[in-house]
Structure formats: structure tokens, C-alpha cells
């Protein structure tokens, strides 16, 4: 089935226009949503909006081919947010090959979008319900709770910021950020319960409930994930309706087959596998867990614990394969959040239906459920701060977690005695392993955050204070790293230059943290990025530093001295190196940092013309944060003069720039420098004592590696 669908997409007329401009007439399939801002190289891409559409006609100037294939549409025009499912429009743009298997192509709109047909009354009514609920939720609660309500009730996640989503994911509550099978089951069971007062026949109740479920699907949009959730919920409804547990597994199999036949690409979707496994866990494993737990705790408590435990156990192999970790606090977080899901879903659904007609009623209901919504958000933030059990991603992580899962299931199903001791030992082992494998784990002085293709270095001052040099391209990754390092105050923030891959993470750094002072380069280019930084850091003292600037900052290990070696206060014209922004790169702040236990040199993205001018001012250093992500453009004389014991390279996995360059790595190898790269080691923490270093990385978190200076 999938092969036939794939072949039909590859043979469609859209493929004839790959790499060319074309005029497409399309019908909207899903609501347009703003995509997460992305940094490409040193530049922040402008805001864009993405949605699925069905291509109806295509041609160079006048549509000449009739077709009906799905395409992914990307537009930078905010007016696309007014498009509703079912609406027909046409636009001119470029057709590109997409990595998304379910679509024939990626269509990037160039210019305006022109409506052909207005949205239907039905689509406008559904859109009005979604818009009113979103606006009223934000009015009642502008925080995470207000952003969570539209997601849980109608699948509208537009109000949720990335840091909140990351916290929900780390705490194992990501299924609550949008409509899931549990939400469908709650709404369906609520309707089924209401029907008993009007209809006596269970079959008629199931029919009415099915009709209500179809209406709910239309309201939250029939996207692949929604249809998958509805199919999984139908299994629960069927099991509850017929009252036969033996029929639940065949019903699950039928639902899986229906989804895969209707949308073959679901078979390759990790979300589909997680939905199936979670549902199977609730049907098959949860009763056994509840029965075992009830032997030494109250039956109601055992019943509350069993669903999240069953879901975590069944889903663990997939979760580990994708993320490389699993949080022991997931069960606790789900247990605490579980009682609040049903009230939010049911009252939120009623509030949504009433929003266009009786906003006062909706506001009252939303005010009631804002408290449990805030509580779930608080649980997510709280549990996300706990360490997680680290594994390897991919096949190895999957196999490891699968072996653990099989062991747990075997113990639950076949172990007859001493179950209490098995559970206690397993819990203690999981917590101990999580504690031992945490990052950075204990004492550290320097940390290189893993921020992708960007840069962010942290120097520990003690008492939750730090010096931070650059913040990387992603606010969420920067916030996560500083949270792992337990940094609550930034005594000095150094932004070496204003390229996006070094400063876009400022928004994450200032999240619930105090910044005392900021050092910036004397080159404000690019002006767009420097303006964003100045806006984020409004009210914080900002100093434009030049060569000769000095600062001495107290730490728990003694005084740390920072000496600025570059830029100077003169004007220079350097030959452009290949790549973007050489003039800006060569205005990067170069720092020589001296501490009682280490010396460190870092210089942003400086290139050979400036590096050559610094050779005479340099001497051997313990640690060198390699300039420009280890690119080819290095001055060998400077690196030889530094002769670092440790070389740290911040670089993104599989980046398109070829960083770090083999020539740079070979040069460091000839100097016998130990090289650590974030694309290979993840985040890097260095513990320094009397110029002896212990290195701990997040991808090899169970072991210490020792390096002794000569």
C-alpha cells in the first residue's frame, strides 16, 4: 500500500516542476501554523508559516495539469493564517523536493496568495470556535496554563512557547500539549455517560457517541495525528461499551489496520508507534500492574499508578531510541497530572462550544480550569528539573530499553512472590542510575553547552553564578543547558559578535535569570540581530569593549581575570574569507581568561587575518575554545603558540559547512591536544584542579575521562 502511494506521488506532474517556479491551485488541508524560528548559518530566517494542501492544478504560468496530490506549503506571508481547511487558493512559488514522505513536494510561496473560493460556513464556524477559545484562554491566563488549555481541548498549540514544550517533553507530559487519544476517550466517555439519561440502548448510545466523536474530529482538525488518536480512543470506547476485555485486543488490531490502510505513512511515524504501545499498555499491562500493586497499597492508589507505569514501560524503547533518555519522574508527573486532565478536557470543550455565543460562560469555565492547567504546567517545570536516565539513541538504545521492558513485564506477569521487594529494588536502581549518569554531575569549572551549530561557553563562579560567553542559536537549548548547570545568575555575559548562531539564545538565557553586565563587540552588524539583543537585555548594563579591557570576578575557587585582546579601536579592511560575514567575524571579542586552576582562550569566529595579529600576544593555554567552530580558516601559528592541552569545538551534528575541518583537527592532533566536539560528545563539562582536568560529556555520561597537564 505504501509503495503504491509513494509511486503515485513520485510520478505526479508536480515532480516535473522540481527546482522551477510554478503556479499552483491548491485546497487547504490543515490550519497554517507559524514554524519555529530557525538559524541558517549566521542568519535568523524570517518568520514562516506551514500547512498541508492538496494541489489541484499546476503550470508555469497558466495551470496545465490537473492533479490531486498533497504538498507542504511554506509562506512568509502572515495573511495565510486567515486560510481555513477546504478553502481553494492559488499562488506562485518554487517547487522543491521534500523530505516529508507523505507529500509530493515542498512548495515555497513567492509573492501573494490569491483566494479562489471563500471558506465554507461550516469551516468558518469551526474556525470561530477555535479562535474564540484561544483568545479567551489567553485573556484569562497569559501564562503556560492559558497556553495549555487550547492545546488539550482543541489541539491548538500556537500559544505554547518552546521552553514549555521542552519541559512537558522532559517530564513525560508531552501527550498533554495537544489532543491525544486520552482526550478523545474522555470526551467520548463523557458523551456516552450523558446519553444514559436520554437513551437506554447501549448500541444507540454508542452510535450517538460515534457521531459526537466525528464532530470533535472536525473541530480539532482531521490531521494524521488526530485520526490516529481517534482510532486509539475508539478502542477504549468499544471496550467500555461491550464490557468485554477479551475483545479489546482485536479492536486495537482493527484500529491499527484501519489507520495504516487509510494513511500508510503512519506505519513509519514514531508517534503512531507510541500511541499503539500506550493503548496496548493500558489494555493489557495496567490491570496486572494494578493487581500486583494492590497487594501492598490501597486499590485506588494502585489503580491510579498503573496506567502511567504501563504506558511508560511499553513506550520506553521508542522514547529512548528517539531522545536517548527516560525520566524516572515521568510516572510521578503523570500521576499528579492525571486527576486534572478530565476536568480541563470536559469543561474546556463546553467552553469552546459556548465561546462564540456566550463568551461570559466560557470565561467563567476557563477561569475554573486555569488552576488545574497551571498546576500541570507547574508539575512539568518541576519534574523537568530532575535528572533523567541517559541511554544511547538509535538501535542500541532501543535494544537496551526493550530488554529492560521485557524484564519488567516478565516480572509482572510471572513473578508470584516478593513483588514488593522487586519494585522497591527497581525503583532505587533507576533513581541511583539516574543520579550517577546526570550531567554535569558535581564539581565543574567550564562547560561547553551543546547548542547545535552555534556557540555557548559557561564558566562556573559558584553559588549558582556564571560567566557566559555567547548563547548559541536556540533559546530552548541555551535555557536547558543553564538549567542543567543550575545557573540562576549571570555575572557577566559576553557576546563575541552579533551573528545569530551566537546570540539568538539570549532569550533563553534571561528566562528566570538575572544578568548583571553584558560585554558586546564594537561592531553592531548585523543591525537586525543587535537590535533584538538590545531589546532582550533592556535595563542591563551593556559595555562595548576593546583590546585592553580588563575585568576581575570573584569565584568560589579564587579570582578570575578576563583580558580583552580584540577588537581594537582602529579601523581595518581584511580580505574576505569564503563564507558569510568575514568583517563581522573579525570583530569578535577575543578573551584570555586566567583562573587559579586553568587558562582559557576563546575568540568567537575570528579568522586568520586577525588571528595572525594575536600570535605575539599569546602563550600556552590549558584550554582553547577553537574559533569559528573548527573551520578550515585558522592561523596555524596561533594554534601552535597556544598549544592547548584541551581543544573544545562547538559544532552541530551533520552541519553543511564541513565543520570541524579535517585540517584543523590534524593540526591539533600534531600538537597532541585532546579534542572534544559537541557533535560527538554532546555537552562538555570540565572540572579543573591545579591544572588537572576531568572531562564529563552528556553522551558518555557514565564515565570520567582524565587528562593530566605535562
PyMOL commands that set and color helices and strands:
alter all, ss='L'
color gray80, all
select helices_A, chain A and resi 2-10+13-17+78-82+121-140+144-154+162-170+174-176+181-195+202-220+224-242+245-262+264-268+270-293+299-323+330-355+359-384+394-414+419-436+475-484+500-503+506-509+527-536+582-585+608-617+627-630+636-642+662-670+678-681
alter helices_A, ss='H'
color red, helices_A
select strands_A, chain A and resi 21-28+33-34+39-40+43-44+49-59+65-75+88-96+106-115+325-326+389-390+446-448+457-462+465-469+489-495+514-515+517-520+541-544+550-555+558-566+590-595+598-602+623-625+646-649+674-677+684-689+692-697+705-708
alter strands_A, ss='S'
color yellow, strands_A
deselect
rebuild
show_as cartoon
